[in-house]
Amino acid sequence: YRSLPGRLAEKLVAMDKAGASNEALGEAMGGLRGLRVGMLEGNADEGYIALGTGIGSIRSVKSVAEVVDALTVS
């Protein structure tokens, strides 16, 4: 699984390990609602925040100001 830890993500992992069907997992995810709640609203307990393989490439976290400053040509 590639998601940030949270209550819903942990529940989904437990359900999968217990042999839950894809339909049951989909229902627990709340369809796209779970994705919206997690990724757009930032609530990792009631939703889930999916991550791709690129997450392994992140080596530092910068503020928006730092990124803009780095991109600004003087």
mmCIF file of the N, C-alpha and C atoms, coordinates in Angstrom:
data_MODEL
# 
_entry.id   MODEL 
# 
loop_
_atom_site.group_PDB 
_atom_site.id 
_atom_site.type_symbol 
_atom_site.label_atom_id 
_atom_site.label_alt_id 
_atom_site.label_comp_id 
_atom_site.label_asym_id 
_atom_site.label_entity_id 
_atom_site.label_seq_id 
_atom_site.pdbx_PDB_ins_code 
_atom_site.Cartn_x 
_atom_site.Cartn_y 
_atom_site.Cartn_z 
_atom_site.occupancy 
_atom_site.B_iso_or_equiv 
_atom_site.pdbx_formal_charge 
_atom_site.auth_seq_id 
_atom_site.auth_comp_id 
_atom_site.auth_asym_id 
_atom_site.auth_atom_id 
_atom_site.pdbx_PDB_model_num 
ATOM 1   N N  . TYR A 1 1  ? 0.833   -1.179  0.000   1.00 0.00 ? 1  TYR A N  1 
ATOM 2   C CA . TYR A 1 1  ? 0.000   0.000   0.000   1.00 0.00 ? 1  TYR A CA 1 
ATOM 3   C C  . TYR A 1 1  ? 0.872   1.234   0.000   1.00 0.00 ? 1  TYR A C  1 
ATOM 4   N N  . ARG A 1 2  ? 0.488   2.213   -0.761  1.00 0.00 ? 2  ARG A N  1 
ATOM 5   C CA . ARG A 1 2  ? 1.204   3.478   -0.765  1.00 0.00 ? 2  ARG A CA 1 
ATOM 6   C C  . ARG A 1 2  ? 0.228   4.561   -0.351  1.00 0.00 ? 2  ARG A C  1 
ATOM 7   N N  . SER A 1 3  ? 0.171   4.786   0.931   1.00 0.00 ? 3  SER A N  1 
ATOM 8   C CA . SER A 1 3  ? -0.657  5.859   1.458   1.00 0.00 ? 3  SER A CA 1 
ATOM 9   C C  . SER A 1 3  ? -0.050  6.329   2.765   1.00 0.00 ? 3  SER A C  1 
ATOM 10  N N  . LEU A 1 4  ? -0.402  7.547   3.133   1.00 0.00 ? 4  LEU A N  1 
ATOM 11  C CA . LEU A 1 4  ? 0.042   8.034   4.432   1.00 0.00 ? 4  LEU A CA 1 
ATOM 12  C C  . LEU A 1 4  ? -0.704  7.282   5.518   1.00 0.00 ? 4  LEU A C  1 
ATOM 13  N N  . PRO A 1 5  ? -0.067  7.065   6.656   1.00 0.00 ? 5  PRO A N  1 
ATOM 14  C CA . PRO A 1 5  ? -0.753  6.383   7.752   1.00 0.00 ? 5  PRO A CA 1 
ATOM 15  C C  . PRO A 1 5  ? -1.936  7.205   8.253   1.00 0.00 ? 5  PRO A C  1 
ATOM 16  N N  . GLY A 1 6  ? -2.946  6.537   8.661   1.00 0.00 ? 6  GLY A N  1 
ATOM 17  C CA . GLY A 1 6  ? -4.144  7.168   9.205   1.00 0.00 ? 6  GLY A CA 1 
ATOM 18  C C  . GLY A 1 6  ? -5.107  6.081   9.624   1.00 0.00 ? 6  GLY A C  1 
ATOM 19  N N  . ARG A 1 7  ? -6.144  6.474   10.317  1.00 0.00 ? 7  ARG A N  1 
ATOM 20  C CA . ARG A 1 7  ? -7.095  5.496   10.831  1.00 0.00 ? 7  ARG A CA 1 
ATOM 21  C C  . ARG A 1 7  ? -7.720  4.666   9.709   1.00 0.00 ? 7  ARG A C  1 
ATOM 22  N N  . LEU A 1 8  ? -8.180  5.327   8.641   1.00 0.00 ? 8  LEU A N  1 
ATOM 23  C CA . LEU A 1 8  ? -8.824  4.589   7.549   1.00 0.00 ? 8  LEU A CA 1 
ATOM 24  C C  . LEU A 1 8  ? -7.818  3.687   6.835   1.00 0.00 ? 8  LEU A C  1 
ATOM 25  N N  . ALA A 1 9  ? -6.618  4.182   6.574   1.00 0.00 ? 9  ALA A N  1 
ATOM 26  C CA . ALA A 1 9  ? -5.600  3.361   5.903   1.00 0.00 ? 9  ALA A CA 1 
ATOM 27  C C  . ALA A 1 9  ? -5.282  2.117   6.727   1.00 0.00 ? 9  ALA A C  1 
ATOM 28  N N  . GLU A 1 10 ? -5.154  2.281   8.027   1.00 0.00 ? 10 GLU A N  1 
ATOM 29  C CA . GLU A 1 10 ? -4.869  1.137   8.902   1.00 0.00 ? 10 GLU A CA 1 
ATOM 30  C C  . GLU A 1 10 ? -6.020  0.141   8.898   1.00 0.00 ? 10 GLU A C  1 
ATOM 31  N N  . LYS A 1 11 ? -7.246  0.650   8.870   1.00 0.00 ? 11 LYS A N  1 
ATOM 32  C CA . LYS A 1 11 ? -8.422  -0.226  8.816   1.00 0.00 ? 11 LYS A CA 1 
ATOM 33  C C  . LYS A 1 11 ? -8.427  -1.020  7.509   1.00 0.00 ? 11 LYS A C  1 
ATOM 34  N N  . LEU A 1 12 ? -8.105  -0.352  6.402   1.00 0.00 ? 12 LEU A N  1 
ATOM 35  C CA . LEU A 1 12 ? -8.095  -1.025  5.106   1.00 0.00 ? 12 LEU A CA 1 
ATOM 36  C C  . LEU A 1 12 ? -7.030  -2.117  5.051   1.00 0.00 ? 12 LEU A C  1 
ATOM 37  N N  . VAL A 1 13 ? -5.856  -1.854  5.601   1.00 0.00 ? 13 VAL A N  1 
ATOM 38  C CA . VAL A 1 13 ? -4.794  -2.865  5.637   1.00 0.00 ? 13 VAL A CA 1 
ATOM 39  C C  . VAL A 1 13 ? -5.246  -4.065  6.458   1.00 0.00 ? 13 VAL A C  1 
ATOM 40  N N  . ALA A 1 14 ? -5.849  -3.804  7.612   1.00 0.00 ? 14 ALA A N  1 
ATOM 41  C CA . ALA A 1 14 ? -6.325  -4.897  8.470   1.00 0.00 ? 14 ALA A CA 1 
ATOM 42  C C  . ALA A 1 14 ? -7.399  -5.716  7.759   1.00 0.00 ? 14 ALA A C  1 
ATOM 43  N N  . MET A 1 15 ? -8.316  -5.029  7.074   1.00 0.00 ? 15 MET A N  1 
ATOM 44  C CA . MET A 1 15 ? -9.365  -5.740  6.338   1.00 0.00 ? 15 MET A CA 1 
ATOM 45  C C  . MET A 1 15 ? -8.762  -6.617  5.248   1.00 0.00 ? 15 MET A C  1 
ATOM 46  N N  . ASP A 1 16 ? -7.779  -6.076  4.519   1.00 0.00 ? 16 ASP A N  1 
ATOM 47  C CA . ASP A 1 16 ? -7.145  -6.827  3.441   1.00 0.00 ? 16 ASP A CA 1 
ATOM 48  C C  . ASP A 1 16 ? -6.428  -8.056  3.983   1.00 0.00 ? 16 ASP A C  1 
ATOM 49  N N  . LYS A 1 17 ? -5.695  -7.889  5.072   1.00 0.00 ? 17 LYS A N  1 
ATOM 50  C CA . LYS A 1 17 ? -4.984  -9.017  5.681   1.00 0.00 ? 17 LYS A CA 1 
ATOM 51  C C  . LYS A 1 17 ? -5.947  -10.084 6.180   1.00 0.00 ? 17 LYS A C  1 
ATOM 52  N N  . ALA A 1 18 ? -7.165  -9.658  6.560   1.00 0.00 ? 18 ALA A N  1 
ATOM 53  C CA . ALA A 1 18 ? -8.175  -10.602 7.034   1.00 0.00 ? 18 ALA A CA 1 
ATOM 54  C C  . ALA A 1 18 ? -8.920  -11.267 5.880   1.00 0.00 ? 18 ALA A C  1 
ATOM 55  N N  . GLY A 1 19 ? -8.582  -10.880 4.631   1.00 0.00 ? 19 GLY A N  1 
ATOM 56  C CA . GLY A 1 19 ? -9.194  -11.514 3.475   1.00 0.00 ? 19 GLY A CA 1 
ATOM 57  C C  . GLY A 1 19 ? -10.462 -10.864 2.970   1.00 0.00 ? 19 GLY A C  1 
ATOM 58  N N  . ALA A 1 20 ? -10.671 -9.596  3.287   1.00 0.00 ? 20 ALA A N  1 
ATOM 59  C CA . ALA A 1 20 ? -11.873 -8.893  2.824   1.00 0.00 ? 20 ALA A CA 1 
ATOM 60  C C  . ALA A 1 20 ? -11.902 -8.845  1.296   1.00 0.00 ? 20 ALA A C  1 
ATOM 61  N N  . SER A 1 21 ? -13.095 -8.864  0.745   1.00 0.00 ? 21 SER A N  1 
ATOM 62  C CA . SER A 1 21 ? -13.255 -8.804  -0.705  1.00 0.00 ? 21 SER A CA 1 
ATOM 63  C C  . SER A 1 21 ? -12.957 -7.389  -1.206  1.00 0.00 ? 21 SER A C  1 
ATOM 64  N N  . ASN A 1 22 ? -12.704 -7.284  -2.505  1.00 0.00 ? 22 ASN A N  1 
ATOM 65  C CA . ASN A 1 22 ? -12.489 -5.965  -3.102  1.00 0.00 ? 22 ASN A CA 1 
ATOM 66  C C  . ASN A 1 22 ? -13.708 -5.077  -2.920  1.00 0.00 ? 22 ASN A C  1 
ATOM 67  N N  . GLU A 1 23 ? -14.886 -5.679  -2.974  1.00 0.00 ? 23 GLU A N  1 
ATOM 68  C CA . GLU A 1 23 ? -16.115 -4.913  -2.792  1.00 0.00 ? 23 GLU A CA 1 
ATOM 69  C C  . GLU A 1 23 ? -16.187 -4.338  -1.381  1.00 0.00 ? 23 GLU A C  1 
ATOM 70  N N  . ALA A 1 24 ? -15.830 -5.154  -0.388  1.00 0.00 ? 24 ALA A N  1 
ATOM 71  C CA . ALA A 1 24 ? -15.849 -4.688  1.004   1.00 0.00 ? 24 ALA A CA 1 
ATOM 72  C C  . ALA A 1 24 ? -14.817 -3.590  1.222   1.00 0.00 ? 24 ALA A C  1 
ATOM 73  N N  . LEU A 1 25 ? -13.641 -3.752  0.619   1.00 0.00 ? 25 LEU A N  1 
ATOM 74  C CA . LEU A 1 25 ? -12.611 -2.722  0.730   1.00 0.00 ? 25 LEU A CA 1 
ATOM 75  C C  . LEU A 1 25 ? -13.074 -1.425  0.077   1.00 0.00 ? 25 LEU A C  1 
ATOM 76  N N  . GLY A 1 26 ? -13.674 -1.541  -1.100  1.00 0.00 ? 26 GLY A N  1 
ATOM 77  C CA . GLY A 1 26 ? -14.183 -0.357  -1.794  1.00 0.00 ? 26 GLY A CA 1 
ATOM 78  C C  . GLY A 1 26 ? -15.247 0.360   -0.994  1.00 0.00 ? 26 GLY A C  1 
ATOM 79  N N  . GLU A 1 27 ? -16.110 -0.411  -0.351  1.00 0.00 ? 27 GLU A N  1 
ATOM 80  C CA . GLU A 1 27 ? -17.156 0.188   0.481   1.00 0.00 ? 27 GLU A CA 1 
ATOM 81  C C  . GLU A 1 27 ? -16.541 0.903   1.685   1.00 0.00 ? 27 GLU A C  1 
ATOM 82  N N  . ALA A 1 28 ? -15.549 0.284   2.310   1.00 0.00 ? 28 ALA A N  1 
ATOM 83  C CA . ALA A 1 28 ? -14.889 0.902   3.466   1.00 0.00 ? 28 ALA A CA 1 
ATOM 84  C C  . ALA A 1 28 ? -14.145 2.171   3.061   1.00 0.00 ? 28 ALA A C  1 
ATOM 85  N N  . MET A 1 29 ? -13.634 2.190   1.831   1.00 0.00 ? 29 MET A N  1 
ATOM 86  C CA . MET A 1 29 ? -12.927 3.373   1.337   1.00 0.00 ? 29 MET A CA 1 
ATOM 87  C C  . MET A 1 29 ? -13.890 4.532   1.100   1.00 0.00 ? 29 MET A C  1 
ATOM 88  N N  . GLY A 1 30 ? -15.151 4.219   0.962   1.00 0.00 ? 30 GLY A N  1 
ATOM 89  C CA . GLY A 1 30 ? -16.127 5.273   0.696   1.00 0.00 ? 30 GLY A CA 1 
ATOM 90  C C  . GLY A 1 30 ? -16.083 5.755   -0.738  1.00 0.00 ? 30 GLY A C  1 
ATOM 91  N N  . GLY A 1 31 ? -15.616 4.897   -1.642  1.00 0.00 ? 31 GLY A N  1 
ATOM 92  C CA . GLY A 1 31 ? -15.506 5.305   -3.039  1.00 0.00 ? 31 GLY A CA 1 
ATOM 93  C C  . GLY A 1 31 ? -14.549 6.480   -3.166  1.00 0.00 ? 31 GLY A C  1 
ATOM 94  N N  . LEU A 1 32 ? -14.893 7.416   -4.001  1.00 0.00 ? 32 LEU A N  1 
ATOM 95  C CA . LEU A 1 32 ? -14.034 8.587   -4.177  1.00 0.00 ? 32 LEU A CA 1 
ATOM 96  C C  . LEU A 1 32 ? -14.128 9.556   -3.011  1.00 0.00 ? 32 LEU A C  1 
ATOM 97  N N  . ARG A 1 33 ? -15.140 9.395   -2.157  1.00 0.00 ? 33 ARG A N  1 
ATOM 98  C CA . ARG A 1 33 ? -15.272 10.271  -0.993  1.00 0.00 ? 33 ARG A CA 1 
ATOM 99  C C  . ARG A 1 33 ? -14.039 10.158  -0.103  1.00 0.00 ? 33 ARG A C  1 
ATOM 100 N N  . GLY A 1 34 ? -13.570 8.929   0.129   1.00 0.00 ? 34 GLY A N  1 
ATOM 101 C CA . GLY A 1 34 ? -12.398 8.718   0.974   1.00 0.00 ? 34 GLY A CA 1 
ATOM 102 C C  . GLY A 1 34 ? -11.162 9.394   0.416   1.00 0.00 ? 34 GLY A C  1 
ATOM 103 N N  . LEU A 1 35 ? -11.029 9.369   -0.896  1.00 0.00 ? 35 LEU A N  1 
ATOM 104 C CA . LEU A 1 35 ? -9.908  10.027  -1.548  1.00 0.00 ? 35 LEU A CA 1 
ATOM 105 C C  . LEU A 1 35 ? -10.023 11.544  -1.411  1.00 0.00 ? 35 LEU A C  1 
ATOM 106 N N  . ARG A 1 36 ? -11.231 12.068  -1.614  1.00 0.00 ? 36 ARG A N  1 
ATOM 107 C CA . ARG A 1 36 ? -11.453 13.516  -1.496  1.00 0.00 ? 36 ARG A CA 1 
ATOM 108 C C  . ARG A 1 36 ? -11.179 13.994  -0.084  1.00 0.00 ? 36 ARG A C  1 
ATOM 109 N N  . VAL A 1 37 ? -11.719 13.274  0.896   1.00 0.00 ? 37 VAL A N  1 
ATOM 110 C CA . VAL A 1 37 ? -11.546 13.662  2.300   1.00 0.00 ? 37 VAL A CA 1 
ATOM 111 C C  . VAL A 1 37 ? -10.070 13.642  2.678   1.00 0.00 ? 37 VAL A C  1 
ATOM 112 N N  . GLY A 1 38 ? -9.346  12.639  2.224   1.00 0.00 ? 38 GLY A N  1 
ATOM 113 C CA . GLY A 1 38 ? -7.931  12.541  2.564   1.00 0.00 ? 38 GLY A CA 1 
ATOM 114 C C  . GLY A 1 38 ? -7.058  13.520  1.814   1.00 0.00 ? 38 GLY A C  1 
ATOM 115 N N  . MET A 1 39 ? -7.155  13.506  0.494   1.00 0.00 ? 39 MET A N  1 
ATOM 116 C CA . MET A 1 39 ? -6.218  14.285  -0.309  1.00 0.00 ? 39 MET A CA 1 
ATOM 117 C C  . MET A 1 39 ? -6.585  15.756  -0.419  1.00 0.00 ? 39 MET A C  1 
ATOM 118 N N  . LEU A 1 40 ? -7.854  16.076  -0.514  1.00 0.00 ? 40 LEU A N  1 
ATOM 119 C CA . LEU A 1 40 ? -8.237  17.482  -0.673  1.00 0.00 ? 40 LEU A CA 1 
ATOM 120 C C  . LEU A 1 40 ? -8.494  18.178  0.651   1.00 0.00 ? 40 LEU A C  1 
ATOM 121 N N  . GLU A 1 41 ? -9.042  17.445  1.611   1.00 0.00 ? 41 GLU A N  1 
ATOM 122 C CA . GLU A 1 41 ? -9.342  18.051  2.907   1.00 0.00 ? 41 GLU A CA 1 
ATOM 123 C C  . GLU A 1 41 ? -8.238  17.797  3.927   1.00 0.00 ? 41 GLU A C  1 
ATOM 124 N N  . GLY A 1 42 ? -7.312  16.891  3.621   1.00 0.00 ? 42 GLY A N  1 
ATOM 125 C CA . GLY A 1 42 ? -6.192  16.614  4.513   1.00 0.00 ? 42 GLY A CA 1 
ATOM 126 C C  . GLY A 1 42 ? -6.534  15.799  5.744   1.00 0.00 ? 42 GLY A C  1 
ATOM 127 N N  . ASN A 1 43 ? -7.668  15.118  5.725   1.00 0.00 ? 43 ASN A N  1 
ATOM 128 C CA . ASN A 1 43 ? -8.099  14.325  6.872   1.00 0.00 ? 43 ASN A CA 1 
ATOM 129 C C  . ASN A 1 43 ? -7.727  12.858  6.636   1.00 0.00 ? 43 ASN A C  1 
ATOM 130 N N  . ALA A 1 44 ? -6.575  12.441  7.191   1.00 0.00 ? 44 ALA A N  1 
ATOM 131 C CA . ALA A 1 44 ? -6.087  11.076  6.976   1.00 0.00 ? 44 ALA A CA 1 
ATOM 132 C C  . ALA A 1 44 ? -6.763  10.067  7.890   1.00 0.00 ? 44 ALA A C  1 
ATOM 133 N N  . ASP A 1 45 ? -7.610  10.525  8.800   1.00 0.00 ? 45 ASP A N  1 
ATOM 134 C CA . ASP A 1 45 ? -8.317  9.588   9.667   1.00 0.00 ? 45 ASP A CA 1 
ATOM 135 C C  . ASP A 1 45 ? -9.620  9.114   9.039   1.00 0.00 ? 45 ASP A C  1 
ATOM 136 N N  . GLU A 1 46 ? -10.325 10.003  8.347   1.00 0.00 ? 46 GLU A N  1 
ATOM 137 C CA . GLU A 1 46 ? -11.597 9.628   7.727   1.00 0.00 ? 46 GLU A CA 1 
ATOM 138 C C  . GLU A 1 46 ? -11.458 9.386   6.233   1.00 0.00 ? 46 GLU A C  1 
ATOM 139 N N  . GLY A 1 47 ? -10.322 9.726   5.676   1.00 0.00 ? 47 GLY A N  1 
ATOM 140 C CA . GLY A 1 47 ? -10.049 9.515   4.263   1.00 0.00 ? 47 GLY A CA 1 
ATOM 141 C C  . GLY A 1 47 ? -8.673  8.898   4.117   1.00 0.00 ? 47 GLY A C  1 
ATOM 142 N N  . TYR A 1 48 ? -8.215  8.777   2.891   1.00 0.00 ? 48 TYR A N  1 
ATOM 143 C CA . TYR A 1 48 ? -6.883  8.230   2.673   1.00 0.00 ? 48 TYR A CA 1 
ATOM 144 C C  . TYR A 1 48 ? -6.132  9.108   1.685   1.00 0.00 ? 48 TYR A C  1 
ATOM 145 N N  . ILE A 1 49 ? -4.818  9.133   1.851   1.00 0.00 ? 49 ILE A N  1 
ATOM 146 C CA . ILE A 1 49 ? -3.958  9.953   1.013   1.00 0.00 ? 49 ILE A CA 1 
ATOM 147 C C  . ILE A 1 49 ? -3.054  9.003   0.235   1.00 0.00 ? 49 ILE A C  1 
ATOM 148 N N  . ALA A 1 50 ? -3.412  8.793   -1.020  1.00 0.00 ? 50 ALA A N  1 
ATOM 149 C CA . ALA A 1 50 ? -2.679  7.856   -1.868  1.00 0.00 ? 50 ALA A CA 1 
ATOM 150 C C  . ALA A 1 50 ? -1.369  8.480   -2.334  1.00 0.00 ? 50 ALA A C  1 
ATOM 151 N N  . LEU A 1 51 ? -0.338  7.651   -2.421  1.00 0.00 ? 51 LEU A N  1 
ATOM 152 C CA . LEU A 1 51 ? 0.977   8.095   -2.865  1.00 0.00 ? 51 LEU A CA 1 
ATOM 153 C C  . LEU A 1 51 ? 1.443   7.204   -4.001  1.00 0.00 ? 51 LEU A C  1 
ATOM 154 N N  . GLY A 1 52 ? 2.237   7.747   -4.883  1.00 0.00 ? 52 GLY A N  1 
ATOM 155 C CA . GLY A 1 52 ? 2.793   6.968   -5.979  1.00 0.00 ? 52 GLY A CA 1 
ATOM 156 C C  . GLY A 1 52 ? 4.229   6.570   -5.686  1.00 0.00 ? 52 GLY A C  1 
ATOM 157 N N  . THR A 1 53 ? 4.844   5.904   -6.643  1.00 0.00 ? 53 THR A N  1 
ATOM 158 C CA . THR A 1 53 ? 6.221   5.444   -6.459  1.00 0.00 ? 53 THR A CA 1 
ATOM 159 C C  . THR A 1 53 ? 7.204   6.597   -6.344  1.00 0.00 ? 53 THR A C  1 
ATOM 160 N N  . GLY A 1 54 ? 6.846   7.768   -6.850  1.00 0.00 ? 54 GLY A N  1 
ATOM 161 C CA . GLY A 1 54 ? 7.719   8.935   -6.774  1.00 0.00 ? 54 GLY A CA 1 
ATOM 162 C C  . GLY A 1 54 ? 7.969   9.414   -5.361  1.00 0.00 ? 54 GLY A C  1 
ATOM 163 N N  . ILE A 1 55 ? 7.148   8.976   -4.409  1.00 0.00 ? 55 ILE A N  1 
ATOM 164 C CA . ILE A 1 55 ? 7.309   9.412   -3.024  1.00 0.00 ? 55 ILE A CA 1 
ATOM 165 C C  . ILE A 1 55 ? 8.689   9.034   -2.490  1.00 0.00 ? 55 ILE A C  1 
ATOM 166 N N  . GLY A 1 56 ? 9.267   7.969   -3.018  1.00 0.00 ? 56 GLY A N  1 
ATOM 167 C CA . GLY A 1 56 ? 10.587  7.542   -2.569  1.00 0.00 ? 56 GLY A CA 1 
ATOM 168 C C  . GLY A 1 56 ? 11.708  8.469   -3.011  1.00 0.00 ? 56 GLY A C  1 
ATOM 169 N N  . SER A 1 57 ? 11.416  9.359   -3.950  1.00 0.00 ? 57 SER A N  1 
ATOM 170 C CA . SER A 1 57 ? 12.427  10.292  -4.450  1.00 0.00 ? 57 SER A CA 1 
ATOM 171 C C  . SER A 1 57 ? 12.530  11.560  -3.615  1.00 0.00 ? 57 SER A C  1 
ATOM 172 N N  . ILE A 1 58 ? 11.593  11.784  -2.730  1.00 0.00 ? 58 ILE A N  1 
ATOM 173 C CA . ILE A 1 58 ? 11.589  13.009  -1.927  1.00 0.00 ? 58 ILE A CA 1 
ATOM 174 C C  . ILE A 1 58 ? 12.686  12.919  -0.877  1.00 0.00 ? 58 ILE A C  1 
ATOM 175 N N  . ARG A 1 59 ? 13.556  13.899  -0.866  1.00 0.00 ? 59 ARG A N  1 
ATOM 176 C CA . ARG A 1 59 ? 14.664  13.933  0.085   1.00 0.00 ? 59 ARG A CA 1 
ATOM 177 C C  . ARG A 1 59 ? 14.552  15.089  1.074   1.00 0.00 ? 59 ARG A C  1 
ATOM 178 N N  . SER A 1 60 ? 13.725  16.094  0.759   1.00 0.00 ? 60 SER A N  1 
ATOM 179 C CA . SER A 1 60 ? 13.542  17.222  1.674   1.00 0.00 ? 60 SER A CA 1 
ATOM 180 C C  . SER A 1 60 ? 12.184  17.853  1.414   1.00 0.00 ? 60 SER A C  1 
ATOM 181 N N  . VAL A 1 61 ? 11.713  18.591  2.396   1.00 0.00 ? 61 VAL A N  1 
ATOM 182 C CA . VAL A 1 61 ? 10.446  19.306  2.277   1.00 0.00 ? 61 VAL A CA 1 
ATOM 183 C C  . VAL A 1 61 ? 10.762  20.787  2.394   1.00 0.00 ? 61 VAL A C  1 
ATOM 184 N N  . LYS A 1 62 ? 10.339  21.551  1.389   1.00 0.00 ? 62 LYS A N  1 
ATOM 185 C CA . LYS A 1 62 ? 10.607  22.984  1.371   1.00 0.00 ? 62 LYS A CA 1 
ATOM 186 C C  . LYS A 1 62 ? 9.297   23.753  1.419   1.00 0.00 ? 62 LYS A C  1 
ATOM 187 N N  . SER A 1 63 ? 9.377   24.953  1.935   1.00 0.00 ? 63 SER A N  1 
ATOM 188 C CA . SER A 1 63 ? 8.204   25.824  1.937   1.00 0.00 ? 63 SER A CA 1 
ATOM 189 C C  . SER A 1 63 ? 7.993   26.359  0.522   1.00 0.00 ? 63 SER A C  1 
ATOM 190 N N  . VAL A 1 64 ? 6.811   26.872  0.265   1.00 0.00 ? 64 VAL A N  1 
ATOM 191 C CA . VAL A 1 64 ? 6.520   27.467  -1.041  1.00 0.00 ? 64 VAL A CA 1 
ATOM 192 C C  . VAL A 1 64 ? 7.479   28.619  -1.307  1.00 0.00 ? 64 VAL A C  1 
ATOM 193 N N  . ALA A 1 65 ? 7.736   29.434  -0.291  1.00 0.00 ? 65 ALA A N  1 
ATOM 194 C CA . ALA A 1 65 ? 8.642   30.575  -0.449  1.00 0.00 ? 65 ALA A CA 1 
ATOM 195 C C  . ALA A 1 65 ? 10.032  30.115  -0.887  1.00 0.00 ? 65 ALA A C  1 
ATOM 196 N N  . GLU A 1 66 ? 10.522  29.018  -0.311  1.00 0.00 ? 66 GLU A N  1 
ATOM 197 C CA . GLU A 1 66 ? 11.843  28.503  -0.690  1.00 0.00 ? 66 GLU A CA 1 
ATOM 198 C C  . GLU A 1 66 ? 11.860  28.033  -2.141  1.00 0.00 ? 66 GLU A C  1 
ATOM 199 N N  . VAL A 1 67 ? 10.791  27.379  -2.576  1.00 0.00 ? 67 VAL A N  1 
ATOM 200 C CA . VAL A 1 67 ? 10.716  26.901  -3.956  1.00 0.00 ? 67 VAL A CA 1 
ATOM 201 C C  . VAL A 1 67 ? 10.661  28.082  -4.912  1.00 0.00 ? 67 VAL A C  1 
ATOM 202 N N  . VAL A 1 68 ? 9.823   29.075  -4.608  1.00 0.00 ? 68 VAL A N  1 
ATOM 203 C CA . VAL A 1 68 ? 9.706   30.258  -5.469  1.00 0.00 ? 68 VAL A CA 1 
ATOM 204 C C  . VAL A 1 68 ? 11.040  30.992  -5.531  1.00 0.00 ? 68 VAL A C  1 
ATOM 205 N N  . ASP A 1 69 ? 11.694  31.159  -4.392  1.00 0.00 ? 69 ASP A N  1 
ATOM 206 C CA . ASP A 1 69 ? 13.003  31.819  -4.370  1.00 0.00 ? 69 ASP A CA 1 
ATOM 207 C C  . ASP A 1 69 ? 14.009  31.066  -5.238  1.00 0.00 ? 69 ASP A C  1 
ATOM 208 N N  . ALA A 1 70 ? 13.984  29.746  -5.180  1.00 0.00 ? 70 ALA A N  1 
ATOM 209 C CA . ALA A 1 70 ? 14.918  28.942  -5.967  1.00 0.00 ? 70 ALA A CA 1 
ATOM 210 C C  . ALA A 1 70 ? 14.638  29.050  -7.463  1.00 0.00 ? 70 ALA A C  1 
ATOM 211 N N  . LEU A 1 71 ? 13.383  29.276  -7.831  1.00 0.00 ? 71 LEU A N  1 
ATOM 212 C CA . LEU A 1 71 ? 13.009  29.368  -9.240  1.00 0.00 ? 71 LEU A CA 1 
ATOM 213 C C  . LEU A 1 71 ? 13.132  30.776  -9.806  1.00 0.00 ? 71 LEU A C  1 
ATOM 214 N N  . THR A 1 72 ? 13.239  31.759  -8.930  1.00 0.00 ? 72 THR A N  1 
ATOM 215 C CA . THR A 1 72 ? 13.296  33.154  -9.360  1.00 0.00 ? 72 THR A CA 1 
ATOM 216 C C  . THR A 1 72 ? 14.676  33.461  -9.925  1.00 0.00 ? 72 THR A C  1 
ATOM 217 N N  . VAL A 1 73 ? 14.667  33.985  -11.132 1.00 0.00 ? 73 VAL A N  1 
ATOM 218 C CA . VAL A 1 73 ? 15.927  34.371  -11.773 1.00 0.00 ? 73 VAL A CA 1 
ATOM 219 C C  . VAL A 1 73 ? 16.180  35.834  -11.463 1.00 0.00 ? 73 VAL A C  1 
ATOM 220 N N  . SER A 1 74 ? 17.342  36.113  -10.898 1.00 0.00 ? 74 SER A N  1 
ATOM 221 C CA . SER A 1 74 ? 17.688  37.501  -10.554 1.00 0.00 ? 74 SER A CA 1 
ATOM 222 C C  . SER A 1 74 ? 18.319  38.210  -11.709 1.00 0.00 ? 74 SER A C  1 
# 
